[in-house]
Each structure stands twice: as structure tokens, then as C-alpha cells.
Amino acid sequence: MNVYRYEENPLITPSDVKPYHEGFKVIGAFNAGVAEYNGETLLLLRVAEQPVSGDPDIVLAPVFKPETGSLELVELNRNDERYDFSDPRVVRDRTQGASFAYLTSISYIRIARSRDGRRFTIDDKPFIYPSNAQETFGIEDPRVTRIGDVYYIYFSAVSPVGIGESMISTRDFVTYEHHGMIFCPDNKDVLIFPERIGGKYYALHRPTTRSVGNPEIWIAESDNLLQWGNHRHLLGLREGMWDSGRIGGGAVPIRTDKGWLELYHGATKEHRYCMGAVLLDLNDPSKVIARSASPLLEPDAPYEKKGFFGDVVFSCGALVKGDTVRMYYGVADTSMACAELSLKEILDSLI
């Protein structure tokens, strides 16, 4: 597979983003949804900000308070045996069960804009910021589906009760309507197809099971984009392969003559994230036609291998013009990059 990584990579790094919160630092600008609007390429960045602690023994955990519209900082002492600090992203409270954790940063969505798709300017303020009880730990990993002149933007909404998928819609990337949670916890990596198929809307999603089952890709239907049903398992893990640990949707499905092309992420059990593809039937996307035996894109470049969480390439959006697939992707849970691939080569590689 021929992969052309932009010479400008990484296109956006945390140092390019001014913190929105006083006393915070930006530790990630990554996993951006992608749209084209008014002649510009828009990256809807997941910006992660972390409060700066003046005491090395104290970790500050930011929590959004919807009743006041402000952030509260929870102080967690590294010497307190109740807490597990082994994962830099979360602090687990052993006394409240394995599923309870504080996040060490808070994420929101900020727009980066470009005329050439390579050099971006970044808005000073958030576009979408936590606003309700389902988003108190932040909002993450947006995707963008355009249907007509409406852009539907959906993202992981994180709170102590779990991670679900919420959605807003906009026509101008200035104002928007918040539609609430469309997939309840625990669920993420939602992707809405860009048109009706057989009179129905379709979406891919990735429920996370706590009893039996694996983190795999499902498909659902809707009449109105808000209520989803007829959930069916679509794609599973493959033992001993690049997607043996977990899988989830990446870019919004792309219509081709051969079927719906979905660029999805897969991770090994050792948490090495790659991008691959699956081809779905044009008239019934619950039918799998072919799939990547090997990754299309894997973490090889230094900026993909080292960062806040290394060995990760993770796309939330791609643009297609002719035979060129321009895949924007997060690297090492830190920055944004872009690579171009041939649509024909991708389709030919599937088995």
C-alpha cells in the first residue's frame, strides 16, 4: 500500500493551541472530525487540557459542573493508597470499584481551518463545550456527517455514569442545536452514513460489554437520526491479527461503485492502533463484502510512535477527491497528521 504522509506532519500539535482555561496546559489536539465548508477544510479537534498542579504530590482532576457552567478541580494525592495513578489518562479510586475513575484532563471540540488542507489556523475558543450531566468529564473524538446542507457532529460524552454518544447539528459552524445522547453508555465510535439507504438512516457503533462479548462494530437503523434500533453485530475481532484487541469505526463511510468503504481502527491486545478498511454492501450495509488483511496505515513515523499514548494512528475523518483519499488522523493521542492513499489501491487490497 502506497501511503503519502504530508511533509508538514504533524499538522497540529498541542503547542499550536492556546489553552482556553487559565492555569491549564494543552496536552492533546487530536482525533479530529473532518468537514469541508465554504472552501475550507475544517478539523474539529479534540482538544485536551490538563490543570497545572503546583504540588508534585497532587494531581488535579477537572470536572464540569452543569449547574454553574464552570470547572471544579478535584485534588488527588499521589500518596493516598486509595488511588491508582498508573494510567496517565485516568486516576482510579480503588474504594469505589474498578469502573470508577477521574480523568486527568478535560476535552472539548475546537475548529482548525485551512485553505490548502495542510496549514491550519485554530479558533481561539471552543466550538462545542461540555454542557450537561452526561458531559461532565468532557467530550471526545467527534465525527461529522453532512446530509444536505446540515452537518451532524456526534462525539463521545464522558461522565461518571459512562461514555455514550451525543449529537449536535449545524449549518454554519457558528451556532448549533444539541440533540442529546443518541447512543447510551457504554458506546462510542459512532458513524452515520451520509445518505438514506432503502429509506433508512444507518449508523455504525461500538458498544463496550462488561460481561460477555468484545469491543466490536455493530450497525443500527433510524428513521430520524435520533432514535436507533434493529441493532446487529457487524464486524468482530480477529485473533493473531492487527485488529485482535478492539475495533471501532473511523471515518464516515465513503460511497464507491463497489460498496460502502469504511476506514476503521483496530488495536492489538498490546494497544497498538492501526487503520484498515471494510467494504459493505451498497444496498444493505449490514452485509460485509471484504476486509483488510493488513493495515492500510500503521504507526511507523516518530510522531506516531511517541506521544501521550504512543503507537497510535486513529482517524475520525477522511476526504475523497477522485482517486485520492485524504485521511486525517490523530497520532499518539497527541497531535494531528494527514496521509494520502489511493482509493483504487484500498479497494484492491481488500479480501
C-alpha positions in Angstrom: 0.0 0.0 0.0 1.4 3.4 -1.1 1.0 5.9 1.7 2.0 9.5 1.3 2.4 11.3 4.6 2.4 15.0 4.4 5.8 16.7 4.8 4.2 19.1 7.3 3.2 16.3 9.7 2.3 16.6 12.4 0.0 19.3 11.1 -1.2 20.5 14.5 0.5 19.8 17.9 -0.5 20.8 21.4 2.0 23.7 21.3 -0.1 25.2 18.4 -3.2 25.5 20.6 -3.6 28.3 23.2 -5.2 27.0 26.4 -8.8 28.0 26.9 -8.7 27.6 30.6 -6.4 29.7 32.8 -3.9 27.6 34.7 -4.2 24.7 32.2 -1.9 23.3 29.5 -2.9 21.7 26.3 -1.7 18.1 26.2 -3.5 17.0 23.1 -5.0 18.3 19.8 -6.0 15.1 18.0 -8.7 12.8 16.7 -10.5 15.5 14.7 -13.7 15.1 12.8 -13.4 16.5 9.2 -15.6 18.6 7.1 -15.5 20.9 4.0 -17.3 24.2 4.3 -17.1 27.5 2.3 -13.9 26.4 0.5 -12.1 25.4 3.7 -11.1 22.1 5.3 -12.3 22.1 8.9 -10.7 19.9 11.5 -13.0 19.6 14.6 -10.2 19.0 17.0 -10.5 17.1 20.3 -8.5 19.5 22.5 -7.4 18.0 25.8 -6.4 20.4 28.6 -4.9 19.5 31.9 -4.7 21.7 35.0 -1.2 22.5 36.2 -0.6 21.5 39.7 1.8 23.5 41.9 2.4 20.4 44.1 4.1 17.3 42.5 2.2 15.1 45.0 -1.2 16.5 43.9 -3.0 15.5 40.7 -5.9 17.8 39.7 -8.9 16.2 38.0 -11.2 18.7 36.2 -14.9 18.1 36.4 -17.5 20.2 34.6 -20.4 21.4 36.8 -23.5 21.9 34.6 -25.4 23.7 37.4 -22.8 26.5 37.4 -21.3 26.1 33.9 -17.8 26.0 35.4 -15.0 23.5 36.1 -14.2 22.1 39.6 -10.8 20.8 40.3 -10.7 17.6 42.5 -7.4 17.2 44.4 -6.0 13.7 44.4 -2.9 12.9 46.5 -0.3 10.6 44.9 0.5 9.2 48.4 -3.1 8.1 49.0 -3.3 4.4 48.6 -6.9 4.6 47.5 -5.9 5.9 44.1 -4.2 4.2 41.2 -2.1 6.6 39.1 -0.6 4.0 36.7 -2.5 5.3 33.7 -1.6 9.0 32.9 -5.1 9.5 31.4 -7.2 8.5 34.5 -6.9 8.1 38.2 -8.9 5.1 39.6 -10.4 5.1 43.0 -10.0 1.6 44.3 -12.6 2.1 47.0 -15.4 2.8 44.5 -14.8 -0.2 42.2 -12.7 -0.8 39.1 -15.0 1.2 36.8 -14.8 4.5 38.8 -12.1 6.9 37.6 -11.3 10.6 37.4 -9.9 12.0 34.1 -6.7 14.0 34.4 -7.7 16.3 31.6 -10.9 17.6 30.0 -11.6 17.5 26.3 -13.8 19.7 24.1 -14.1 20.5 20.4 -12.3 23.4 18.7 -12.2 24.2 15.0 -9.0 24.4 12.9 -9.4 25.9 9.4 -7.3 25.6 6.2 -7.5 26.6 2.6 -4.9 24.0 1.4 -5.6 21.2 3.8 -2.1 21.4 5.2 -1.6 24.7 7.1 -4.3 25.4 9.7 -5.3 28.3 11.9 -7.1 27.4 15.1 -10.0 29.2 16.6 -9.4 30.9 20.0 -12.5 29.4 21.7 -14.2 26.1 21.8 -16.9 25.3 19.2 -18.6 22.6 21.3 -18.0 22.6 25.1 -19.5 20.3 27.8 -23.0 21.5 28.7 -24.9 18.8 30.6 -24.6 16.0 33.1 -23.6 13.4 30.5 -20.6 15.5 29.6 -19.0 16.4 33.0 -15.7 14.6 32.2 -15.6 16.1 28.6 -16.5 15.4 25.0 -14.2 13.4 22.7 -13.4 12.1 19.2 -16.0 13.9 17.0 -17.2 12.7 13.6 -19.0 14.8 11.0 -21.7 13.6 8.6 -23.2 16.0 6.0 -26.7 15.4 4.9 -28.0 18.1 2.5 -26.9 21.4 4.0 -26.9 20.2 7.6 -23.7 18.9 9.3 -24.3 16.4 12.1 -21.5 16.3 14.6 -21.5 13.5 17.1 -19.0 12.7 19.8 -18.2 10.6 22.9 -19.8 12.2 26.0 -18.0 11.2 29.2 -19.2 11.3 32.8 -19.1 9.1 35.9 -22.1 7.1 34.6 -20.3 6.1 31.4 -19.4 7.0 27.9 -22.2 7.5 25.4 -22.6 9.3 22.0 -24.2 12.7 21.8 -25.0 14.8 18.7 -25.4 18.4 17.6 -26.3 19.8 14.2 -25.2 23.0 12.5 -25.4 24.7 9.1 -22.7 27.3 9.6 -20.2 26.0 12.3 -21.1 29.1 14.4 -24.4 28.1 16.0 -25.8 24.6 16.6 -28.6 22.6 18.1 -27.8 20.0 20.8 -29.9 16.8 20.3 -28.7 15.0 23.4 -27.5 11.4 23.7 -28.3 9.2 20.7 -26.4 6.0 21.9 -26.4 5.4 25.7 -23.4 4.1 27.7 -21.3 2.3 27.1 -20.9 3.2 23.5 -18.6 5.2 21.2 -17.1 5.3 17.7 -20.5 6.1 16.1 -20.5 6.8 12.3 -23.6 7.9 10.5 -23.9 7.1 6.8 -24.2 10.3 4.6 -27.5 9.3 2.9 -30.6 7.2 3.4 -30.3 3.6 2.2 -33.6 1.9 1.4 -35.4 4.7 3.2 -33.4 4.3 6.4 -30.5 6.0 8.0 -27.7 3.7 9.1 -25.0 4.1 11.8 -22.1 2.0 12.9 -21.4 2.0 16.7 -19.1 0.2 19.2 -20.8 -0.9 22.4 -18.4 -2.0 25.2 -19.6 -5.0 27.1 -18.7 -5.7 30.7 -19.9 -9.4 30.9 -19.6 -11.4 27.6 -18.6 -10.2 24.2 -15.9 -7.9 22.8 -15.4 -4.3 21.8 -16.6 -4.8 18.2 -18.5 -2.9 15.5 -22.3 -3.0 15.3 -24.8 -1.5 12.9 -28.2 0.2 13.6 -31.1 1.8 11.8 -33.1 5.0 12.3 -36.0 7.0 10.7 -34.9 10.3 12.2 -31.2 10.2 13.2 -32.2 10.4 16.9 -33.8 7.0 17.8 -31.8 4.0 16.7 -32.9 0.3 16.6 -32.5 -3.0 14.8 -29.0 -3.3 16.3 -26.9 -6.1 14.7 -23.4 -7.3 15.1 -21.3 -6.4 12.0 -17.6 -6.9 12.5 -15.6 -8.9 15.0 -12.0 -9.2 16.3 -9.5 -11.5 14.6 -7.1 -13.5 16.8 -3.5 -13.0 16.0 -4.0 -10.1 13.6 -3.6 -6.4 13.7 -7.2 -6.0 15.0 -7.3 -8.6 17.7 -7.7 -6.4 20.7 -10.5 -4.0 19.8 -12.0 -2.4 16.8 -14.2 0.7 16.1 -15.4 2.9 13.3 -13.0 5.6 12.0 -14.1 7.8 9.0 -17.6 8.4 7.9 -18.4 5.6 5.3 -17.5 6.5 1.7 -19.8 5.5 -1.2 -17.9 3.7 -4.0 -19.1 1.8 -7.0 -18.1 -1.4 -5.2 -19.8 -0.7 -1.9 -19.6 1.5 1.2 -15.9 1.8 2.2 -15.4 2.2 5.9 -11.9 3.1 7.2 -11.8 1.6 10.8 -9.3 1.4 13.6 -8.1 -1.8 15.1 -5.8 -2.4 18.0 -3.8 -5.4 19.2 -4.0 -6.6 22.8 -0.9 -4.6 23.4 -2.8 -1.4 22.4 -1.0 -0.7 19.0 -3.6 1.1 16.9 -3.7 0.9 13.1 -6.2 1.8 10.4 -7.7 -0.7 8.0 -10.9 -0.9 5.8 -14.0 -2.9 5.3 -16.4 -2.9 2.3 -20.1 -3.1 3.0 -22.9 -3.7 0.5 -24.3 -0.5 -1.1 -28.0 -1.5 -0.6 -27.6 -3.4 2.7 -24.6 -2.2 4.7 -25.2 -5.0 7.3 -23.5 -7.3 4.7 -19.7 -7.4 4.7 -18.1 -7.9 1.3 -14.4 -7.7 2.0 -11.9 -6.6 4.7 -8.3 -5.6 5.2 -5.9 -8.5 6.0 -3.2 -6.0 6.8 -3.3 -2.4 8.0 -3.6 0.5 5.5 -1.8 2.7 7.9 0.2 1.8 11.0 2.3 3.8 13.4 5.8 4.0 11.8 6.7 7.7 11.9 8.3 9.0 15.1 5.3 11.3 15.8 3.0 8.3 15.5 5.1 6.1 17.8 5.9 8.6 20.6 3.5 10.9 22.5 1.0 10.9 25.3 -0.1 7.4 24.3 2.3 6.0 21.7 1.9 3.6 18.8 -1.4 5.0 17.8 -2.9 6.2 14.4 -6.6 7.0 14.8 -8.7 8.6 12.1 -12.1 10.3 12.6 -12.5 11.6 9.1 -11.3 11.5 5.5 -12.0 13.5 2.3 -12.1 11.9 -1.1 -11.4 13.6 -4.4 -11.1 11.4 -7.5 -8.8 8.5 -6.6 -7.2 10.4 -3.6 -8.3 9.6 -0.1 -7.0 12.3 2.3 -7.1 10.7 5.7 -6.7 13.0 8.7 -5.7 11.1 11.8 -4.6 11.5 15.4 -1.1 10.4 16.3 -0.1 9.0 19.7 -3.1 10.7 21.4 -1.2 13.9 21.0 -1.3 15.6 17.5 -2.9 15.6 14.1 -1.4 14.3 10.8 -2.6 13.5 7.3 -1.8 10.9 4.7 -3.0 10.3 1.2 -3.9 6.9 -0.2 -5.3 5.6 -3.5 -9.0 4.7 -3.4 -8.4 2.0 -6.0 -5.4 0.6 -4.1 -7.5 0.4 -0.9 -10.4 -1.4 -2.7 -8.0 -3.8 -4.5 -6.3 -4.7 -1.2 -9.5 -6.0 0.5 -10.2 -9.7 0.5 
